[in-house]
Amino acid sequence: MENKVALITGAASGIGRATALLFARNGALTCIADRSADGLHETLEMVQQFHSDAIAIQTDISSRSEVEAMVRRAADRFGRLEIACNNAGIEGEQSLTAECSEENWHRVININLRGTWLCMKYEIREMLKNGGGTIVNISSIAGLLGFPGIVPYVSSKHGINGMTKTAALEYAGQGIRVNSICPGAIQTPMIDRFVGGQTEERENLIGMHPMGRVGNPEEVAEAVLWLCSDKSSFVTGQSLVVDGGYTIR
């Protein structure tokens, strides 16, 4: 990863922050993005311990103009873009399919699915200028399975896996690899919101994972690092599951 230019969205906390730190420790020139200014600033300070020239770009990935500007700024700052981890996303409100509001549906799809597509759109254009690159989209085991009560989230994550495979086919011959990662329950602010601080809900969630625990953001970040490195040079179009055995029950 030494001196590779990497862009990570959703970097204010959780998997995005862990990925940014791991990339920086491995020598990447790191650009981080998120819509949360406070969290983004905290991550930047942590990343700059490894690379003082890292930059932070406050971005709402549901905005085409902001995504375009984010990618342009990253490329302008370092002269190229070689790696991208599209991690930003939300879980939305919980409700049964017939009771899901249009507002909730559109918000989740607009950020998770359309936002990831917008990121890929401009990242790929930039990578093609320099002979290729690698993209990792953060999906979920909800992109492989059904989960009651979160139909927009499940739909968006299934869509991300589909986009990943399609883009991988389209650009494999032009030096761009595109993969996704499907984490199980990972100790992030999203999981805290999902269980609502209820001990019983958390224990139930842990019990669904054969390894008997939820994962750590750093464990997902290690998978991102591998997929973005030359060590996975013959891997594209794949959805790598990091779930403590959840999907093999």
C-alpha positions in Angstrom: 0.0 0.0 0.0 3.0 2.3 0.2 2.2 5.6 -1.5 -1.0 4.3 -3.0 -3.8 6.9 -3.0 -6.8 5.6 -1.2 -10.3 7.1 -0.6 -12.5 5.8 2.2 -16.1 7.0 2.7 -18.0 6.7 5.9 -14.7 7.2 7.7 -16.0 9.1 10.8 -16.4 5.9 12.8 -16.7 2.2 12.7 -15.4 0.2 9.7 -14.5 3.3 7.7 -12.3 4.7 10.5 -10.7 1.3 11.1 -10.0 1.0 7.4 -8.5 4.5 7.1 -6.2 3.8 10.0 -5.1 0.5 8.7 -4.4 1.9 5.2 -2.4 4.8 6.7 -0.4 2.4 8.8 0.5 0.4 5.7 1.7 3.5 3.9 -1.3 4.6 1.8 -1.9 8.3 1.1 -5.3 8.5 2.7 -8.3 10.6 1.8 -11.2 10.2 4.2 -14.8 11.3 3.7 -18.0 11.5 5.7 -20.9 13.8 6.2 -20.2 14.0 10.0 -17.7 16.8 10.4 -16.8 16.1 14.1 -16.2 12.4 13.5 -14.3 13.1 10.3 -12.0 15.5 12.1 -11.3 12.9 14.9 -10.4 10.3 12.3 -8.2 12.7 10.4 -6.2 13.5 13.6 -5.7 9.7 14.1 -4.7 9.1 10.5 -2.2 12.0 10.5 -0.2 10.2 13.1 0.9 7.9 10.2 0.7 10.3 7.2 0.6 14.1 7.9 -0.6 14.9 4.4 -3.9 12.9 4.8 -7.0 14.9 3.9 -10.6 14.9 5.0 -13.5 15.8 2.7 -16.9 16.4 4.2 -19.3 14.7 1.8 -22.9 13.6 1.5 -22.7 10.7 -0.9 -26.4 11.1 -1.9 -25.4 14.3 -3.6 -23.9 13.8 -7.1 -22.1 17.2 -7.1 -20.5 16.5 -3.7 -19.4 13.0 -4.7 -17.9 14.4 -7.9 -16.1 17.1 -6.0 -14.9 14.5 -3.4 -13.2 12.4 -6.0 -11.8 15.4 -7.9 -10.3 16.8 -4.7 -8.7 13.5 -3.8 -7.2 13.1 -7.2 -6.1 16.8 -7.4 -4.4 16.5 -4.0 -2.3 13.4 -4.8 -2.4 13.4 -8.6 -4.3 10.1 -9.0 -6.7 7.7 -7.3 -5.8 4.0 -7.1 -7.9 2.6 -4.2 -11.5 3.2 -3.0 -13.5 1.8 -0.1 -17.1 2.8 -0.4 -18.3 2.2 3.2 -20.8 5.0 3.9 -24.4 3.9 4.5 -27.3 4.0 6.9 -29.7 1.4 8.4 -32.9 3.4 8.2 -36.0 2.9 10.3 -37.3 -0.6 11.3 -40.7 -1.5 10.0 -42.5 -4.4 8.2 -42.5 -4.2 4.4 -46.2 -3.1 4.1 -45.6 -0.4 6.8 -42.4 1.0 5.5 -42.8 4.7 4.6 -41.8 6.0 1.2 -39.6 8.5 3.0 -37.7 5.8 4.7 -37.4 3.7 1.5 -36.1 6.6 -0.6 -33.7 7.8 2.1 -32.0 4.4 2.6 -31.9 3.6 -1.1 -30.6 7.1 -2.0 -27.7 6.9 0.4 -26.8 3.2 0.4 -27.4 2.2 -3.2 -27.5 5.4 -5.3 -24.7 6.8 -3.2 -22.4 3.8 -3.7 -23.2 3.9 -7.4 -22.3 7.6 -7.6 -19.0 6.9 -5.8 -18.2 4.1 -8.2 -19.1 6.3 -11.2 -16.6 9.0 -10.4 -13.9 6.7 -8.9 -13.9 4.5 -12.0 -13.6 7.5 -14.3 -10.6 8.7 -12.3 -8.9 5.3 -12.1 -9.2 4.8 -15.9 -7.0 7.9 -16.3 -4.1 6.1 -14.6 -4.4 2.5 -15.9 -6.7 1.0 -13.2 -7.3 0.6 -9.5 -9.3 -1.4 -6.9 -12.7 -0.7 -5.4 -14.2 -2.4 -2.4 -17.9 -1.8 -1.6 -19.1 -2.5 2.0 -22.2 -4.5 1.7 -23.6 -6.7 4.4 -24.9 -10.2 5.1 -28.2 -8.4 4.5 -27.1 -8.3 0.9 -27.1 -12.2 0.8 -30.1 -13.0 3.1 -33.4 -11.6 4.1 -34.0 -9.8 7.4 -37.4 -8.9 8.6 -38.1 -5.2 9.4 -35.4 -3.6 7.3 -36.6 -4.0 3.7 -34.9 -0.8 2.3 -31.6 -1.8 3.9 -31.7 -5.4 2.7 -32.7 -4.2 -0.8 -29.8 -1.6 -0.9 -27.2 -4.2 0.1 -28.4 -6.8 -2.4 -28.1 -4.0 -5.0 -24.6 -3.2 -4.0 -23.5 -6.8 -4.5 -25.1 -6.7 -7.9 -23.5 -3.5 -8.9 -20.1 -4.9 -7.7 -20.4 -7.9 -10.0 -21.5 -5.8 -13.0 -18.8 -3.2 -12.7 -16.2 -6.0 -12.2 -17.2 -7.5 -15.5 -17.3 -4.1 -17.3 -13.8 -3.0 -16.2 -11.8 -6.2 -15.6 -10.0 -5.7 -18.9 -9.1 -2.2 -18.1 -7.2 -2.9 -14.9 -10.0 -2.2 -12.3 -11.0 -4.8 -9.8 -14.3 -4.4 -7.9 -15.3 -6.5 -4.9 -17.6 -6.2 -2.0 -17.4 -7.3 1.7 -20.5 -8.6 3.5 -19.9 -8.2 7.3 -22.1 -9.8 9.9 -22.8 -7.9 13.1 -19.8 -5.6 13.8 -19.3 -3.5 16.9 -20.1 -0.1 15.4 -22.5 2.8 16.2 -25.0 1.2 13.7 -25.2 -2.0 15.8 -25.6 0.1 18.9 -28.6 1.8 17.3 -30.0 -1.5 16.1 -30.2 -3.1 19.5 -31.2 0.1 21.1 -29.1 -0.4 24.2 -31.1 -3.5 25.2 -28.9 -6.3 26.7 -31.3 -9.0 25.6 -31.3 -7.8 22.0 -27.5 -7.7 22.0 -27.3 -11.2 23.4 -29.7 -12.5 20.8 -27.6 -10.9 18.1 -24.4 -12.5 19.5 -26.1 -15.9 19.7 -26.8 -15.8 16.0 -23.1 -15.9 15.2 -21.5 -19.4 15.7 -18.3 -17.8 16.9 -20.2 -16.4 19.9 -19.4 -12.8 19.5 -19.8 -9.8 17.2 -16.9 -8.7 15.0 -14.6 -5.8 15.4 -14.2 -3.1 12.8 -10.5 -3.9 12.5 -11.4 -7.4 11.3 -13.4 -6.1 8.4 -10.6 -3.5 7.7 -8.1 -6.3 7.3 -10.3 -7.9 4.6 -10.6 -4.5 2.8 -6.8 -4.2 2.9 -6.3 -7.6 1.4 -8.8 -7.0 -1.4 -7.2 -3.6 -2.2 -3.7 -5.0 -2.2 -1.8 -6.8 -4.9 -2.1 -10.0 -2.8 -5.6 -10.4 -4.2 -4.6 -9.5 -7.8 -6.7 -12.3 -9.4 -9.9 -11.6 -7.4 -12.7 -9.5 -8.8 -16.5 -9.5 -8.7 -16.6 -11.3 -5.4 -18.6 -10.7 -2.2 -16.3 -11.7 0.7 -18.3 -12.7 3.8 -16.8 -11.6 7.2 -19.5 -12.8 9.6 -18.3 -15.2 12.3 -20.1 -18.0 10.6 -23.6 -16.4 10.5 -24.4 -17.3 6.9 -23.3 -21.0 7.2 -25.7 -21.9 10.0 
